[in-house]
């Protein structure tokens, strides 16, 4: 794959960022792509490793060495065809996926993995620019109708695959615009929403119908949808946030991270009336509780608002600067990572537990009282947390975002009305293998993405949406030509 000696001849080169001072003034994407010749050399670095461990790291089963080689040889259109054979939306993953494939790359043993994510993004961006991506309209129609609840990456991938198989697909979304958390949960500076609109236009041409402002289970009974459609796909995501039940939680200024991000995205994207719902960080001391991608997005958004300061705390220990390759590769390692938003400015603290929020006397938060914690293993080898005596301290904050993840899908409404069986974690129960793959406990009802597997990555959502589409196609038609 690529040039056999390319990894020894050409240094690793990644996309760069616009200066922090420039990008904090707007919500535009700030990644600076590489040129075609630079991409050719990066594709050439894909070595003939024998076993492409990058496949192990990629949930959508991208055929990575093949399109690396095609880019090296300048065969971009073929590279796009190979890329799209496994991934419906590589312009999304090429921007917001953490790229577990790169951690699995053989060259990552020396910390110099092939720039897979950068190459992927370059391929799909060129394909759009050159007009190679066109609607794939089914030649024959089955007459079967499928309802997909939720328009995130799982729902969109499932809908597109089913439309291409000849079924009549309708996607229901409770927000004003299509995209789920891609649309309102991920800031525009990480994913320009025009990319979503472009895909939606393609899907409309392929026959997919979209219905927005429809909250299934609230203003539209789920029973009616079941009667109207031949199959139902639950792809609404995992949207029940993990709360922090400590004294002072009710104070004004404490918000779930997604509420903060969604309110800002609605304003940036020009949703009518969004100004009234904005949660502003301007001139405030901001405390972000939680260290994942959502917390990072809160940091980037707060800095663009003009926050006075931003502090991010995590309850777990600071990860090691470098992983032990001998015990982790080719799996995803626990190591210190710094996001572009964190680079823009924030103080990061580890092993910190929030004990309570303090009142400013007017019902608003003024500080978080915290304590340092230690992690030790007990006699059974289980990690246990304990507070460090005398380590209490306060973090001044007028705005707090709770970015501690999501526990499971929202049960009230649609799921409770359906009576679908849940797993022990509160997700919709369903397997991924066998004749009942992606089936729920109800006949003709399927589940995919975060709603089935729990909070996860966009790349896993796309994989599940594609695989669920094949399961639905088999259910409706008896067999399927859709790839899994």
Buried (B, 14 or more C-beta within 10 A) or exposed (E): BBBEEBBEEBEBBEBEBBEEEEBBEEBEBBBEBBEEEBBBBBBBBBBBBEEBBBBBBBBBBBBBBBBBBBBBBEBBEBBBBBBBEBBBBBBBBBBBBBBBBBBBBBBBEEEEBBBBBBBBBBBBBBBBEEEBBEBEEBEEEBEBBBBBBBBBBBBBBBBBBBBBBBBBBBBBBBBBBBBBBBBBBBBBBBBBBEBBBBBBEBBBEBBBBBBEEBEBBEEBEBEEBBEEBBBBBBBBBBBBBBEBEEEBBEBEBBBBBBBBBBBBBBBBBEBEEBEEEBBBBEEBBBBBBBBBBBBBBBBBBBBBBEBBBBBBBBBBEEBEEEBEEEEEBBBBBEEEEEBBBBEBBBEBBBBBBBBBBBBEEEEBBBBBBBBBBEEEEEEEEEEEEEEEEEBEEEBBBBBBBBBBBBBBBBEEBBBEBBEBEBEEEBBBBBEBEEEBBBBBBBEBBBBBBBBBBBBBBBBBBBBBBBBBBBBBBBBBBEEBEBEE
